[in-house]
Amino acid sequence: MSKELIFGHQNPDTDAINAAKAYAYLQTKLGYDVEAVALGEPNDETKFVLDYFDEPAPRVITAAKPEVDSVMLVDHNEAQQSVSDIKDLTITHVVDHHKVGNFETEKPLFMLEEPLGCTSTIIYKLFLSENVEIPAKVAGLMLSAIISDTLLLQSPTTTDTDRKAVEALAKIADVDYKDYGIKMLKAGTNVDASSADELVDQDAKSFTMGGKNVRIDQINVVDLQDILKRTDEIKAAMQKASDANGFDLYLVLVTNVLDSNSALIVTGEPKTAVEKAFNGSLNDEGVMNLPDVVSRKKQVVPPLTEAFE
């Protein structure tokens, strides 16, 4: 059996990295020759998690074909979010919790898509179905991913399955998930140390909507003003990235992880689609308040896609 690489999406978040690690552990137990890698460096939140559980950061790759012919994807399926040479590779497995977009393969594959709050929740279920024991460290990684994706179970994407997984994994990892979760989320909100270019790209994903190339980034903070006071700087970085990569519309969702409110910063066109999607108006600075909006996947992408249609 040839070696395969397992990885999450570009600009990896905690789920993208930890799901790859957990899935690699499971697949190894099932007899596969695999390695968990990443398509970018861990962010501050993920670094906190890896340090806490004494887990090394994964190796970062920019292409997979020089090493392997086959790969397994977690936490994504769309080509523009994957490794640069994804079209030259055979995808054998996909485990994801996002919508399926522009995805096709030449050969049959194992593909598990579930509308849960986190990919790591799905992988937790796979451990149970395969009757594979979960080590404390792996439990901690999956627990952290679920906390991250659901904002400590406060996101509307959270399901009862996610809640049950958190309770079970916290017990295995021997942590108080509420106390740990708050510390973990706060660790990822130190935006003052990052440049505007880094901030607008650190958790950005690309989408095709109505023939337009749309880029959506999310920045977590404990005070919206940490980013809004830098609006001009952030917008300049968004425009710079758009000019370099051909993005038609760029959105940055700034989310307060403590009170679950957000502000949206927008550059590019059509801004009318954004206003239609969220039934509001952008101010003169290109900013819109979005109370109770915390999920890019459930509360931003779907209404924006509908507005383009």
Buried (B, 14 or more C-beta within 10 A) or exposed (E): EEEBBBBBBBBBBBBBBBBBBBBBBBBBEEEBEBBBBBBBBBBBBBBBBBEBBEBEBBEEBEEBBEEBEBBBBBBBBBBBBBBBBBEEBBBBBBBBBBBEBEBEEEEEBEBBBBEBBBBBBBBBBBBEEEEBEBEBBBBBBBBBBBBBBBBBBBBBBBBEBBBEBBEBBBEBBEBEBEEBBBEBBBBBBEBEEBEBBEBBBBBBBBBBBBEBBBBBBBBBBBBBEBBBEBBEBBBBBBBBBBEEEEBBBBBBBBBBBBBBBBBBBBBBEBBEBBBBBBEEEBEEEBBBBBEEBBBBBBBBBEBBBEBBE
